[in-house]
Amino acid sequence: RVSETSQFLLHVLTPGGLYDEGLGIATLMKVRMMHSASRLLIGAKDWDAAQDGVPVNQEDLIGTLTTFGCTPVMHITKLGVSVSPEEQEDFWYFWRVAGQILGIDAAAMPVDFAEAKIFFERVQERHCGKSNEGIELTKALLAFYAGIVPGASLFEGLVPGVVRFLAGDVVADALEVPQSRWKGIIEGNRLVFRMLQGMQTRSTVLNGFVN
């Protein structure tokens, strides 16, 4: 699942991905068809739409879109990296275009980054809660990422610490993410990210390497 989502992002975010010949449009249309098939298959079962709503509805779609379009900016800002208002709006505009291809009603789409952030936060407040499925999925993801971090013994607890710092304790507690000393270490070293950003801005060589 992680691989599929990563491939989705690569296809969509690669420069030119939303041009006529880009892989992004084909990838988004494939996802839209999967959503449609999911609605059809779920609706054919014992699903009470009047009580539970339409599966993969507009709120679900916009909630997911704001996750892609807002949380990266929110998280790198939390890490101490500055993002200009213009960059925020450009990033959200890009995802608005992607959302239209996914079938989101343009009239329901948040018009700017600030509105998208509010929508994301309201959806989180409305739906955030414990579930056995969410807890099991989180455990599997934490184990997966812990397995790819070099020097596992030295950096034990790093992944849960990052999750707790970025997602916040309310979400982390609902998903039963373990407490970690790394959360405080990360929070206390945001200056490192600011320094790296400053070096990137001043150095054309480093800027080219990072890009």
PyRosetta script that sets phi, psi and omega in degrees:
from pyrosetta import init, pose_from_sequence

init()
pose = pose_from_sequence("RVSETSQFLLHVLTPGGLYDEGLGIATLMKVRMMHSASRLLIGAKDWDAAQDGVPVNQEDLIGTLTTFGCTPVMHITKLGVSVSPEEQEDFWYFWRVAGQILGIDAAAMPVDFAEAKIFFERVQERHCGKSNEGIELTKALLAFYAGIVPGASLFEGLVPGVVRFLAGDVVADALEVPQSRWKGIIEGNRLVFRMLQGMQTRSTVLNGFVN")
pose.set_psi(1, -40.7)
pose.set_omega(1, 177.4)
pose.set_phi(2, -62.2)
pose.set_psi(2, -41.8)
pose.set_omega(2, 179.7)
pose.set_phi(3, -63.2)
pose.set_psi(3, -41.5)
pose.set_omega(3, -179.5)
pose.set_phi(4, -64.2)
pose.set_psi(4, -43.1)
pose.set_omega(4, 179.7)
pose.set_phi(5, -66.8)
pose.set_psi(5, -40.1)
pose.set_omega(5, 177.7)
pose.set_phi(6, -61.6)
pose.set_psi(6, -42.6)
pose.set_omega(6, 179.5)
pose.set_phi(7, -65.7)
pose.set_psi(7, -38.7)
pose.set_omega(7, 176.0)
pose.set_phi(8, -57.0)
pose.set_psi(8, -48.3)
pose.set_omega(8, -178.8)
pose.set_phi(9, -65.8)
pose.set_psi(9, -39.6)
pose.set_omega(9, 178.2)
pose.set_phi(10, -62.0)
pose.set_psi(10, -44.3)
pose.set_omega(10, -179.9)
pose.set_phi(11, -64.8)
pose.set_psi(11, -41.4)
pose.set_omega(11, -175.0)
pose.set_phi(12, -77.3)
pose.set_psi(12, -40.9)
pose.set_omega(12, -172.5)
pose.set_phi(13, -89.4)
pose.set_psi(13, -13.1)
pose.set_omega(13, 176.5)
pose.set_phi(14, -59.7)
pose.set_psi(14, 133.3)
pose.set_omega(14, 178.8)
pose.set_phi(15, -49.3)
pose.set_psi(15, 128.0)
pose.set_omega(15, -177.8)
pose.set_phi(16, 88.1)
pose.set_psi(16, 0.8)
pose.set_omega(16, -176.8)
pose.set_phi(17, -62.0)
pose.set_psi(17, -28.4)
pose.set_omega(17, -179.6)
pose.set_phi(18, -102.2)
pose.set_psi(18, 12.6)
pose.set_omega(18, 171.0)
pose.set_phi(19, -80.5)
pose.set_psi(19, 172.0)
pose.set_omega(19, -174.9)
pose.set_phi(20, -55.7)
pose.set_psi(20, -38.6)
pose.set_omega(20, -177.2)
pose.set_phi(21, -97.1)
pose.set_psi(21, 4.9)
pose.set_omega(21, -177.2)
pose.set_phi(22, -77.6)
pose.set_psi(22, 154.3)
pose.set_omega(22, 178.7)
pose.set_phi(23, -74.6)
pose.set_psi(23, -18.2)
pose.set_omega(23, -176.5)
pose.set_phi(24, -62.3)
pose.set_psi(24, -43.6)
pose.set_omega(24, -178.7)
pose.set_phi(25, -64.2)
pose.set_psi(25, -45.2)
pose.set_omega(25, 178.9)
pose.set_phi(26, -61.8)
pose.set_psi(26, -39.2)
pose.set_omega(26, 179.6)
pose.set_phi(27, -66.2)
pose.set_psi(27, -43.5)
pose.set_omega(27, 178.9)
pose.set_phi(28, -65.1)
pose.set_psi(28, -39.7)
pose.set_omega(28, 178.1)
pose.set_phi(29, -65.9)
pose.set_psi(29, -36.0)
pose.set_omega(29, 176.6)
pose.set_phi(30, -62.9)
pose.set_psi(30, -44.2)
pose.set_omega(30, 178.5)
pose.set_phi(31, -63.7)
pose.set_psi(31, -39.7)
pose.set_omega(31, 178.9)
pose.set_phi(32, -62.1)
pose.set_psi(32, -40.4)
pose.set_omega(32, 177.7)
pose.set_phi(33, -66.6)
pose.set_psi(33, -37.0)
pose.set_omega(33, 177.0)
pose.set_phi(34, -64.3)
pose.set_psi(34, -39.2)
pose.set_omega(34, 176.6)
pose.set_phi(35, -62.4)
pose.set_psi(35, -44.4)
pose.set_omega(35, 179.8)
pose.set_phi(36, -62.2)
pose.set_psi(36, -43.5)
pose.set_omega(36, 178.6)
pose.set_phi(37, -64.1)
pose.set_psi(37, -38.1)
pose.set_omega(37, 178.9)
pose.set_phi(38, -63.3)
pose.set_psi(38, -43.1)
pose.set_omega(38, 178.0)
pose.set_phi(39, -61.5)
pose.set_psi(39, -40.8)
pose.set_omega(39, -178.9)
pose.set_phi(40, -66.2)
pose.set_psi(40, -47.2)
pose.set_omega(40, -176.9)
pose.set_phi(41, -68.9)
pose.set_psi(41, -41.2)
pose.set_omega(41, 178.7)
pose.set_phi(42, -67.5)
pose.set_psi(42, -39.9)
pose.set_omega(42, 179.6)
pose.set_phi(43, -65.0)
pose.set_psi(43, -24.6)
pose.set_omega(43, 179.5)
pose.set_phi(44, -77.5)
pose.set_psi(44, -13.4)
pose.set_omega(44, 179.0)
pose.set_phi(45, -94.1)
pose.set_psi(45, -168.2)
pose.set_omega(45, -179.4)
pose.set_phi(46, -79.3)
pose.set_psi(46, 71.9)
pose.set_omega(46, -177.4)
pose.set_phi(47, -114.0)
pose.set_psi(47, 123.5)
pose.set_omega(47, -179.6)
pose.set_phi(48, -94.8)
pose.set_psi(48, 94.1)
pose.set_omega(48, -177.0)
pose.set_phi(49, -65.0)
pose.set_psi(49, -32.5)
pose.set_omega(49, 179.9)
pose.set_phi(50, -64.4)
pose.set_psi(50, -35.1)
pose.set_omega(50, -178.9)
pose.set_phi(51, -90.1)
pose.set_psi(51, -42.8)
pose.set_omega(51, -171.7)
pose.set_phi(52, -103.3)
pose.set_psi(52, -5.1)
pose.set_omega(52, 179.8)
pose.set_phi(53, 83.9)
pose.set_psi(53, 174.0)
pose.set_omega(53, 179.5)
pose.set_phi(54, -78.8)
pose.set_psi(54, 131.8)
pose.set_omega(54, 177.7)
pose.set_phi(55, -63.2)
pose.set_psi(55, 144.4)
pose.set_omega(55, -179.5)
pose.set_phi(56, 49.2)
pose.set_psi(56, 55.0)
pose.set_omega(56, -176.3)
pose.set_phi(57, -84.9)
pose.set_psi(57, -175.7)
pose.set_omega(57, -176.2)
pose.set_phi(58, -63.1)
pose.set_psi(58, -38.1)
pose.set_omega(58, 177.7)
pose.set_phi(59, -63.4)
pose.set_psi(59, -42.4)
pose.set_omega(59, 177.7)
pose.set_phi(60, -60.4)
pose.set_psi(60, -44.5)
pose.set_omega(60, -176.9)
pose.set_phi(61, -66.1)
pose.set_psi(61, -45.1)
pose.set_omega(61, -179.7)
pose.set_phi(62, -68.9)
pose.set_psi(62, -36.6)
pose.set_omega(62, 176.6)
pose.set_phi(63, -59.8)
pose.set_psi(63, -42.4)
pose.set_omega(63, 177.9)
pose.set_phi(64, -68.9)
pose.set_psi(64, -40.5)
pose.set_omega(64, -179.5)
pose.set_phi(65, -62.8)
pose.set_psi(65, -41.6)
pose.set_omega(65, 178.9)
pose.set_phi(66, -69.1)
pose.set_psi(66, -25.8)
pose.set_omega(66, 174.0)
pose.set_phi(67, -63.1)
pose.set_psi(67, -44.7)
pose.set_omega(67, 178.1)
pose.set_phi(68, -71.8)
pose.set_psi(68, -36.7)
pose.set_omega(68, -171.9)
pose.set_phi(69, -90.4)
pose.set_psi(69, -14.5)
pose.set_omega(69, -176.8)
pose.set_phi(70, -117.6)
pose.set_psi(70, -45.1)
pose.set_omega(70, -171.6)
pose.set_phi(71, -62.1)
pose.set_psi(71, -36.6)
pose.set_omega(71, 176.9)
pose.set_phi(72, -58.7)
pose.set_psi(72, -43.0)
pose.set_omega(72, 178.8)
pose.set_phi(73, -66.7)
pose.set_psi(73, -45.1)
pose.set_omega(73, 179.8)
pose.set_phi(74, -60.8)
pose.set_psi(74, -40.0)
pose.set_omega(74, -175.1)
pose.set_phi(75, -75.3)
pose.set_psi(75, -43.1)
pose.set_omega(75, -179.8)
pose.set_phi(76, -69.9)
pose.set_psi(76, -28.4)
pose.set_omega(76, 174.0)
pose.set_phi(77, -66.2)
pose.set_psi(77, -41.0)
pose.set_omega(77, 178.6)
pose.set_phi(78, -63.8)
pose.set_psi(78, -29.7)
pose.set_omega(78, 177.9)
pose.set_phi(79, -78.3)
pose.set_psi(79, -5.9)
pose.set_omega(79, 176.5)
pose.set_phi(80, 105.2)
pose.set_psi(80, 1.3)
pose.set_omega(80, 179.5)
pose.set_phi(81, -88.9)
pose.set_psi(81, 127.7)
pose.set_omega(81, -178.1)
pose.set_phi(82, -80.7)
pose.set_psi(82, 140.5)
pose.set_omega(82, 175.8)
pose.set_phi(83, -127.4)
pose.set_psi(83, 122.9)
pose.set_omega(83, -176.2)
pose.set_phi(84, -70.5)
pose.set_psi(84, 156.3)
pose.set_omega(84, 176.1)
pose.set_phi(85, -55.2)
pose.set_psi(85, -37.4)
pose.set_omega(85, 179.4)
pose.set_phi(86, -65.2)
pose.set_psi(86, -40.8)
pose.set_omega(86, 178.3)
pose.set_phi(87, -65.1)
pose.set_psi(87, -40.0)
pose.set_omega(87, 177.0)
pose.set_phi(88, -59.8)
pose.set_psi(88, -48.2)
pose.set_omega(88, -177.7)
pose.set_phi(89, -67.1)
pose.set_psi(89, -38.8)
pose.set_omega(89, 177.9)
pose.set_phi(90, -61.6)
pose.set_psi(90, -43.8)
pose.set_omega(90, -178.2)
pose.set_phi(91, -64.6)
pose.set_psi(91, -43.7)
pose.set_omega(91, 179.7)
pose.set_phi(92, -68.8)
pose.set_psi(92, -37.4)
pose.set_omega(92, 177.2)
pose.set_phi(93, -58.3)
pose.set_psi(93, -42.4)
pose.set_omega(93, 178.3)
pose.set_phi(94, -56.6)
pose.set_psi(94, -46.8)
pose.set_omega(94, -178.4)
pose.set_phi(95, -72.5)
pose.set_psi(95, -26.1)
pose.set_omega(95, 173.0)
pose.set_phi(96, -61.8)
pose.set_psi(96, -42.7)
pose.set_omega(96, 177.7)
pose.set_phi(97, -61.7)
pose.set_psi(97, -45.9)
pose.set_omega(97, 178.3)
pose.set_phi(98, -60.2)
pose.set_psi(98, -38.6)
pose.set_omega(98, -179.8)
pose.set_phi(99, -64.2)
pose.set_psi(99, -36.9)
pose.set_omega(99, 177.4)
pose.set_phi(100, -64.4)
pose.set_psi(100, -38.6)
pose.set_omega(100, 177.3)
pose.set_phi(101, -66.4)
pose.set_psi(101, -31.9)
pose.set_omega(101, 178.6)
pose.set_phi(102, -75.7)
pose.set_psi(102, -7.9)
pose.set_omega(102, 177.1)
pose.set_phi(103, 97.8)
pose.set_psi(103, 18.1)
pose.set_omega(103, 178.1)
pose.set_phi(104, -79.9)
pose.set_psi(104, 135.5)
pose.set_omega(104, 179.7)
pose.set_phi(105, -63.7)
pose.set_psi(105, 123.3)
pose.set_omega(105, -177.4)
pose.set_phi(106, -59.4)
pose.set_psi(106, -32.8)
pose.set_omega(106, -178.7)
pose.set_phi(107, -69.6)
pose.set_psi(107, -23.3)
pose.set_omega(107, -179.8)
pose.set_phi(108, -93.5)
pose.set_psi(108, -9.4)
pose.set_omega(108, -175.0)
pose.set_phi(109, -73.9)
pose.set_psi(109, 131.7)
pose.set_omega(109, 172.9)
pose.set_phi(110, -55.1)
pose.set_psi(110, 135.1)
pose.set_omega(110, -171.1)
pose.set_phi(111, -81.6)
pose.set_psi(111, -24.8)
pose.set_omega(111, -179.2)
pose.set_phi(112, -145.6)
pose.set_psi(112, 178.3)
pose.set_omega(112, -175.2)
pose.set_phi(113, -63.1)
pose.set_psi(113, -41.7)
pose.set_omega(113, -178.8)
pose.set_phi(114, -60.6)
pose.set_psi(114, -43.3)
pose.set_omega(114, 179.1)
pose.set_phi(115, -68.0)
pose.set_psi(115, -37.8)
pose.set_omega(115, 178.3)
pose.set_phi(116, -64.2)
pose.set_psi(116, -39.7)
pose.set_omega(116, 178.9)
pose.set_phi(117, -64.3)
pose.set_psi(117, -41.9)
pose.set_omega(117, 177.8)
pose.set_phi(118, -62.9)
pose.set_psi(118, -43.2)
pose.set_omega(118, 179.2)
pose.set_phi(119, -60.1)
pose.set_psi(119, -46.6)
pose.set_omega(119, 179.5)
pose.set_phi(120, -57.9)
pose.set_psi(120, -45.5)
pose.set_omega(120, -178.3)
pose.set_phi(121, -66.1)
pose.set_psi(121, -37.8)
pose.set_omega(121, 179.6)
pose.set_phi(122, -68.4)
pose.set_psi(122, -39.8)
pose.set_omega(122, 177.1)
pose.set_phi(123, -63.8)
pose.set_psi(123, -40.7)
pose.set_omega(123, 178.6)
pose.set_phi(124, -63.1)
pose.set_psi(124, -43.5)
pose.set_omega(124, 178.1)
pose.set_phi(125, -63.4)
pose.set_psi(125, -37.6)
pose.set_omega(125, -176.2)
pose.set_phi(126, -72.7)
pose.set_psi(126, -35.6)
pose.set_omega(126, -170.3)
pose.set_phi(127, -115.4)
pose.set_psi(127, -12.5)
pose.set_omega(127, -176.3)
pose.set_phi(128, -65.4)
pose.set_psi(128, 128.6)
pose.set_omega(128, 179.2)
pose.set_phi(129, 179.9)
pose.set_psi(129, 169.3)
pose.set_omega(129, -178.0)
pose.set_phi(130, -75.3)
pose.set_psi(130, 143.8)
pose.set_omega(130, 170.6)
pose.set_phi(131, -151.6)
pose.set_psi(131, 142.6)
pose.set_omega(131, 179.7)
pose.set_phi(132, -59.9)
pose.set_psi(132, -37.9)
pose.set_omega(132, -179.4)
pose.set_phi(133, -64.8)
pose.set_psi(133, -43.1)
pose.set_omega(133, 179.7)
pose.set_phi(134, -64.5)
pose.set_psi(134, -39.1)
pose.set_omega(134, 179.6)
pose.set_phi(135, -65.7)
pose.set_psi(135, -44.6)
pose.set_omega(135, 180.0)
pose.set_phi(136, -65.8)
pose.set_psi(136, -40.8)
pose.set_omega(136, 178.4)
pose.set_phi(137, -63.5)
pose.set_psi(137, -41.7)
pose.set_omega(137, 179.7)
pose.set_phi(138, -64.0)
pose.set_psi(138, -42.5)
pose.set_omega(138, 177.5)
pose.set_phi(139, -59.0)
pose.set_psi(139, -43.2)
pose.set_omega(139, -179.9)
pose.set_phi(140, -64.8)
pose.set_psi(140, -41.0)
pose.set_omega(140, -179.8)
pose.set_phi(141, -67.9)
pose.set_psi(141, -41.0)
pose.set_omega(141, 178.7)
pose.set_phi(142, -63.0)
pose.set_psi(142, -41.1)
pose.set_omega(142, 178.5)
pose.set_phi(143, -65.6)
pose.set_psi(143, -39.0)
pose.set_omega(143, 179.7)
pose.set_phi(144, -62.7)
pose.set_psi(144, -49.5)
pose.set_omega(144, -177.7)
pose.set_phi(145, -69.5)
pose.set_psi(145, -35.2)
pose.set_omega(145, 177.1)
pose.set_phi(146, -62.1)
pose.set_psi(146, -31.8)
pose.set_omega(146, -178.9)
pose.set_phi(147, -73.5)
pose.set_psi(147, -18.1)
pose.set_omega(147, -178.8)
pose.set_phi(148, -105.9)
pose.set_psi(148, -1.5)
pose.set_omega(148, 176.2)
pose.set_phi(149, -81.7)
pose.set_psi(149, 121.6)
pose.set_omega(149, 180.0)
pose.set_phi(150, -65.0)
pose.set_psi(150, 146.7)
pose.set_omega(150, -179.3)
pose.set_phi(151, 65.3)
pose.set_psi(151, 55.4)
pose.set_omega(151, -172.4)
pose.set_phi(152, -55.5)
pose.set_psi(152, -39.8)
pose.set_omega(152, -178.1)
pose.set_phi(153, -68.5)
pose.set_psi(153, -39.7)
pose.set_omega(153, -179.8)
pose.set_phi(154, -67.7)
pose.set_psi(154, -38.2)
pose.set_omega(154, -175.8)
pose.set_phi(155, -104.9)
pose.set_psi(155, 27.4)
pose.set_omega(155, 179.6)
pose.set_phi(156, -59.6)
pose.set_psi(156, 130.0)
pose.set_omega(156, -179.4)
pose.set_phi(157, 88.8)
pose.set_psi(157, -1.3)
pose.set_omega(157, -178.6)
pose.set_phi(158, -63.5)
pose.set_psi(158, -47.1)
pose.set_omega(158, -176.4)
pose.set_phi(159, -63.1)
pose.set_psi(159, -50.0)
pose.set_omega(159, 175.5)
pose.set_phi(160, -58.4)
pose.set_psi(160, -35.5)
pose.set_omega(160, 178.7)
pose.set_phi(161, -63.5)
pose.set_psi(161, -42.4)
pose.set_omega(161, 177.8)
pose.set_phi(162, -63.8)
pose.set_psi(162, -43.9)
pose.set_omega(162, -179.5)
pose.set_phi(163, -61.6)
pose.set_psi(163, -45.6)
pose.set_omega(163, -179.3)
pose.set_phi(164, -64.2)
pose.set_psi(164, -40.1)
pose.set_omega(164, -178.9)
pose.set_phi(165, -66.5)
pose.set_psi(165, -44.9)
pose.set_omega(165, -175.1)
pose.set_phi(166, -80.9)
pose.set_psi(166, -43.2)
pose.set_omega(166, -176.7)
pose.set_phi(167, -81.7)
pose.set_psi(167, -25.4)
pose.set_omega(167, -177.6)
pose.set_phi(168, 94.1)
pose.set_psi(168, 157.4)
pose.set_omega(168, -174.6)
pose.set_phi(169, -68.6)
pose.set_psi(169, -31.2)
pose.set_omega(169, -178.6)
pose.set_phi(170, -62.4)
pose.set_psi(170, -50.6)
pose.set_omega(170, 178.9)
pose.set_phi(171, -66.8)
pose.set_psi(171, -44.3)
pose.set_omega(171, -177.9)
pose.set_phi(172, -62.2)
pose.set_psi(172, -39.5)
pose.set_omega(172, 178.3)
pose.set_phi(173, -66.1)
pose.set_psi(173, -39.9)
pose.set_omega(173, 179.3)
pose.set_phi(174, -62.8)
pose.set_psi(174, -32.1)
pose.set_omega(174, -179.3)
pose.set_phi(175, -94.5)
pose.set_psi(175, 2.0)
pose.set_omega(175, 179.7)
pose.set_phi(176, 57.0)
pose.set_psi(176, 42.8)
pose.set_omega(176, 174.4)
pose.set_phi(177, -74.0)
pose.set_psi(177, 128.5)
pose.set_omega(177, -176.8)
pose.set_phi(178, -61.8)
pose.set_psi(178, 149.7)
pose.set_omega(178, 171.4)
pose.set_phi(179, -66.0)
pose.set_psi(179, 150.3)
pose.set_omega(179, -177.2)
pose.set_phi(180, -149.9)
pose.set_psi(180, 140.0)
pose.set_omega(180, 176.4)
pose.set_phi(181, -65.1)
pose.set_psi(181, -19.8)
pose.set_omega(181, -176.8)
pose.set_phi(182, -68.3)
pose.set_psi(182, -24.5)
pose.set_omega(182, -179.8)
pose.set_phi(183, -58.8)
pose.set_psi(183, -47.2)
pose.set_omega(183, 178.9)
pose.set_phi(184, -66.6)
pose.set_psi(184, -36.1)
pose.set_omega(184, 179.2)
pose.set_phi(185, -64.6)
pose.set_psi(185, -43.8)
pose.set_omega(185, 179.6)
pose.set_phi(186, -63.9)
pose.set_psi(186, -45.8)
pose.set_omega(186, -178.9)
pose.set_phi(187, -61.6)
pose.set_psi(187, -36.8)
pose.set_omega(187, -178.2)
pose.set_phi(188, -80.0)
pose.set_psi(188, -8.6)
pose.set_omega(188, -176.7)
pose.set_phi(189, -118.2)
pose.set_psi(189, 26.7)
pose.set_omega(189, 176.9)
pose.set_phi(190, -64.0)
pose.set_psi(190, -21.5)
pose.set_omega(190, 178.1)
pose.set_phi(191, -59.9)
pose.set_psi(191, -31.8)
pose.set_omega(191, 179.7)
pose.set_phi(192, -60.6)
pose.set_psi(192, -42.1)
pose.set_omega(192, 179.9)
pose.set_phi(193, -67.0)
pose.set_psi(193, -37.5)
pose.set_omega(193, 177.4)
pose.set_phi(194, -64.3)
pose.set_psi(194, -40.3)
pose.set_omega(194, 178.7)
pose.set_phi(195, -64.5)
pose.set_psi(195, -42.9)
pose.set_omega(195, 178.9)
pose.set_phi(196, -63.3)
pose.set_psi(196, -39.6)
pose.set_omega(196, 178.9)
pose.set_phi(197, -64.8)
pose.set_psi(197, -41.0)
pose.set_omega(197, 178.6)
pose.set_phi(198, -63.6)
pose.set_psi(198, -40.2)
pose.set_omega(198, 177.8)
pose.set_phi(199, -64.8)
pose.set_psi(199, -39.3)
pose.set_omega(199, 179.7)
pose.set_phi(200, -64.6)
pose.set_psi(200, -41.2)
pose.set_omega(200, -178.8)
pose.set_phi(201, -63.4)
pose.set_psi(201, -38.0)
pose.set_omega(201, -175.5)
pose.set_phi(202, -86.0)
pose.set_psi(202, -20.8)
pose.set_omega(202, -174.2)
pose.set_phi(203, -110.6)
pose.set_psi(203, 116.2)
pose.set_omega(203, 178.6)
pose.set_phi(204, -67.3)
pose.set_psi(204, -31.4)
pose.set_omega(204, 179.4)
pose.set_phi(205, -67.3)
pose.set_psi(205, -50.7)
pose.set_omega(205, 179.5)
pose.set_phi(206, -64.7)
pose.set_psi(206, -38.4)
pose.set_omega(206, 179.4)
pose.set_phi(207, -61.7)
pose.set_psi(207, -43.0)
pose.set_omega(207, 178.0)
pose.set_phi(208, -65.1)
pose.set_psi(208, -37.7)
pose.set_omega(208, 179.6)
pose.set_phi(209, -66.1)
pose.set_psi(209, -46.0)
pose.set_omega(209, -179.1)
pose.set_phi(210, -64.4)
pose.set_psi(210, -43.0)
pose.set_omega(210, -179.3)
pose.set_phi(211, -67.6)
pose.dump_pdb("model.pdb")
